[in-house]
Amino acid sequence: MSGVLYIVATPIGNLGDITIRAVEILKSVDFVLAEDTRHSKKLFAHYEINSPLSAFHEHNENERVSSIISEINSGKSIALISDAGTPLISDPGYQLVSEAKNIGVRVVPIPGPSAAIAALSSSGIASSSFTFFGFLPSKQASRLKFLKAKKSLHEAMIFYESPKRILQSLEDMLQVFGKDREVCLAKELTKSFETILNDKLTNLIDYLESDSNYQKGEFIIIVAPNDKIDLDEAQRHLEEILPILCDEMSASKAAKLAAKITGLDKKYCYKEAINL
């Protein structure tokens, strides 16, 4: 009988933020795939988890997938964890899970902490609609191009950023989004130096520049939705997407989706849809 691949969320800082089920699974599996075994040993020691640890990271994922799948097919159950939070969220594991699903291996999520969701829930920024983009491009030209493409999104945007690039990334956001866009800057969530700040980009940049220590840690940036609509641009966008949407769904559903995408009034979008 085939084993099971468990995707187990682990704490993002505070070791108390792990579920009872996660601990039970980690204790019961044949072995655990960990992004950094040295890091995970601290968690294992704290909860007296004795399952063997095996390194699984971006540098060896390609070569290890086949052998891991073979182990599962032989009947072994395996857990995948990342250094912190929910695996596969800007972490290795996609190829393994994709291959496991393709051949019918049972993949079981063991939910728990996620830095992006924890930051969003405490940001005070509208969260009914949001997109997680992971880490921004490391080179400035690519980063600016990426941000410009997202400038008009009418939903919250969540990014991860490293301490090395946090100041430059906020400066690029200021250049693209302008000085009035609200941003939540969160770092070291659930840890001793947890910081969650909501402010305009100019003030957040001043904060980071005031003390180099403020630039340390792993950051989450949440950009508030763009509330201002460029009507000409929105109209052009509507004219592009509405015929496509109407070919796939009813006029009312197409109008509702088009309104969400463009920021235009739903009744106006419906009127345009029925006149196609």
Protein Blocks (a to p, Z undefined) as FASTA:
>chain_A
ZZddddddddfkbmmlccfklmmmmmmmmbdcdfblmlmmmmmmmnopabdcddddfklm
mmmmmmmmmmmmnopacddddfehjehiapahklmmmmmmmnopacdddddddfklmmmm
mnopafkbccdebjadfbfklmmmmmmmmmmpccdcdddddfklmmmmmmmmmmmnopmb
ccdddehehiaklccddddfklmmmmmmmpmklmgccddddddddfbdcfklmmmmmmmm
mmmmmmmmcfklmmmmmmmmnopafklmmmmmmmZZ
